Amino acid sequence: MSPGDEHDGYGGSGQTRTRLPEGNTGDVHGGTRRPARGSRSLLTGAGVVVLLVAAIAFANRGGGDPAGSSPSSGTPGKAGATAPTGTRPVTGTNGTVPTGFAHDEQGAQSAAANYATALGSTDMYQKGPREALIRAVYAPEVVDARVADLGKGYGDKALLGRMGLQPDGTAPQGLTFVARTIPVGTKVESYSQERATVSVWHSYLFGLAGEESRNPVSEAWYTKTYELLWTAGDWKIVDVSQKDGPVPVGRDQRASSAQDMADAVEQFGGFTYAR
């Protein structure tokens, strides 16, 4: 699990479709060879990952199933096309979290992808935003327990200090805190009218961008599996598990400067993910 994960770490199958805002596209080709990173920075980053895994993994493992039996297993299918379906899958927001997902497999995939993005954000490290976010995405049957358990992990001041953050979960002056989940695709593991199990394959950016950072922004890859419940007219999380990968081979590109990374995070907004 990487720092920033809200859990162990977040039938037919399909890939998420991204609604892209207009903007410039970047160079997709490789650049010059990146310089080797100092061993101290690498060890520091690895240590942060291990620390947060220990603090949060247990907290986000829910207890038993509070809402009945598991959904029946779906039949695995081929990856679905990313063409528009004609059905608007998201109808509103709860704070910064999309809500109003369709009551079908596509809606469950949309919910899982957007919840992964929300729960992998910097808001999880600040008490007020964290509680609001958790209450927006978890099912009523488990939400109070998740608020308490995740608060212990993300609110641990000693842990935040080792990550380079201030006691309130924000970045020190002159640094930019980066915690961003980028879904690549989703897969329906099983589905029924009341319950769905959806896996989200994603990359994750985490670290502090800035010249004085001891925990530079790095990338990791995970697959999170969400147990979702249809309740009060929307899909909500009951439980989450995570595993590493699949991890692609890294491109031979030169790492960007700390300032370029900070500027990119501040200037490029996130997406609403939908089937």
N, C-alpha and C positions, 0 to 999 in steps of 0.2 A: 504494500500500500504506500501511497505517496502522501506527503504532507498535504492537507487540504481535503482528503477523502473523509466523507462523513460516515463511513462504515468500514468494513473489514479492511480496511485500508486507511464504490457507489457500488409443434404446429408448423406454420409457414414462416419463412424468414424474409426479411426485407432490409432495405437500406434507408436511412433517413434522407429526406429532401431538405435542403437548406434554402430559406428565403434570403437571398443575398441583396444587401443594399448596394446602390451604385457606387462605384469607386474605382480607383486604379488597381490594376493587377500587378503583381510583382514578378520578378524574374524567377522562373521555375528551374533554371539550369544551375548546375553546380558552379561554385566559384573556386578560388584558390584554396589550398589545403589549410585547415584551421591549425593555429598553433596549439601545442600541447598545453593543457591546463595544469597548473601546479598541483602537486599531490596534496597540499594542505587544503585547497579549495575542494578537491574531490572528496577527501576524507570528511570534511565538515558537512558537505551536502549529504553524503551517505549516512552520517551520524544523525542528522535531522530526520531523515526518512525513517530510520529505525526507531527513534524516540517517539515519533508521532504514531507509528504503527502500534507500539506497545500501549500508548495512552488511549487510543480511540477504537482499536479493533474490537475489544470486548464490549465497549459502550454501545456500539451500534448493532451488535448482534441481538436481534429481538428475541423474545421468549417464544412460547408456543404460539400456535395460530389462534388468534382471538376471534376469528370470523368464520369458522367452519372449515370444511375440507378443502384440499388443494384443488386447483383446476385440473380438468382431465388433460392428458397429454395430447398435444397437437401433432399432426403429421408433418415432419420436416419437409420443406419445399425449397424450390430454387429461390435465389435472391430476387426480390421484386425490383421492377424498374423504378427509377426515380421521377418518372413523369407525373405531372399533377393529376390528382384523382377527381378534382372538381368539388370535393367536399372540404369546407373550411374546418380544420381540425382544432383550432384554438379560437375561442370567442371572447376572452377577456383576460384580466390579470388580477392577481392577489399581491399587491405591492409590486415587486419586480418579477414575480413568478407567473408564467402563463397558466391559465385555467380554462375550463370549459372544453375538455378534450372529447372527441367523439366516442360513443359507446360501442366500440368495435376494436378489432386488432390494430388497425392503423392508429386509432386514438390512444391505445395503450402504449404503442411504440413512441408516439409523439410525447406522451407524458413522461416516459422513462428517460428519453433523450434530454428533455428540458429540465427535468428534476436533477439529472446528473450534472448538467451545466450549473444550475443554481447552487447545489450542495457542494460543488467544487470551487466556489468563488471566495473572494476575500471576506464577504459578509459573515462567513462561518466563524471568523476569528474575533468578532466583536459581539458582545453580549446581546444588545438590543436587536440588531439586524439578524443575528443567529436565531434567536427565539422566534422572531416573526417568520423567518424563512422555514424553519422546521414545522411550525404550525400550519404553514401554507401547503406543505407537500406530504405530510404524514397522516395516516388514518386516525380518526378520533380515538380509537381503541388503544393506540400505542403512543400518541403524540406526547403526553405528559412525561412518560418514561424516557422518551428520546430527548426531550428538552433537558431533563435532568442529567442523563448519562452523557450526552454530547457536550453539555456545558462543562462537565468535569474534565473532559479531554481537551476541548478547544480553549477553555478558560484557565488552564494550568499556567500560572504566571512564570514558573520556572522553565517550563517547556517553551513558552513563547519567547523568553529571553534567550534560550539556546538557539532558537530559530532566527534570532536577530530582531524580533518584534518588540514593541513596547508592551507594558502590562495590559493596555486596553486593546491589544491586537492590531494596532496600526504600525506603519513603518516609521522608523526614526526620520528626523528631518534630513532632507537631501537624498533619501532613498525612495524607491517606488516598490510597493509590495505587489507581487504578481502571483495570482492563483487562478488559473483558468483551465476549465475542462473543454475539450473540443471533440464532440462525438463524430465518429467516422461512419458508423452504421449500427443498426439494431436488428435483433432477431427474436421472434416470438418462440419461446420454449414451450409454452402451453397456454391455452386460452379457454375460458368459459364466460358466460354473461356476467358473472359476479367477480371473477378473479382472473388475473393474467400474470404470467412470468415472462419478463422481457430482459434480454441481455443487451448491454450497450458497450460496444468497443470504442475506446476513446484514447486520445493522447492527453497529457496533462502537463501544464507549465507551472512551475513553482520556484519561488526564490525572491531575492531582493535585488532590484536593478539600481545600480549607482556605483560610482567610482570607489566608494569605501565599503562596498558589500563584501561580507565574508561568506555569503551563501548565494552565489550568483544563480540566475534563472537557468533551470535545467528542464529537460523533457523526459517523461516516462510514459509507458503504455500499459493500459489495463482493460479488463473486461469486467463490468459490474452487472450483476443480475438482480433485478428488482422484482419483488413479490408485490403485486398491486391489487387493490380492492376497489370495486366500484361502490362508492358510497356518497350519498348526498349529491348525486348527479355528476360525479367526476371520479377519475382514477386517483387513488392516493396510495402512498407507500405503506406496506406492512413490515417488510424486512428487506435487507440488502446483503449481498455477499460479493466478494471480489476475488479475482485471480490476476496474475501478471500476464501481459501480452494479449494477443500476438504482437511481437516487437519487430519492426522492420529494421533492415540494415541501415545504419546512419549514412547520409550523404557526406561526401568529402567537401564540405563547405567551411569557409572561414566563419568563426563565431562573430556575431555583431558586437559592437561596443556596448558598454553599460548604458550610455546615453541613448543610443539607437533603440535598445530594448525598452527602456523606460518610455521613450516617445511613442513607440509602436503600441504599447499597452494602453496608453492614455488616448491615443488618436484613433485606434481601430476598435469599434464596438463589437459586441457579441451578436449572436443570431437567435431567432426563434426556430427551433427544429420541428419539422412536421413531415408526416407521411402524405 
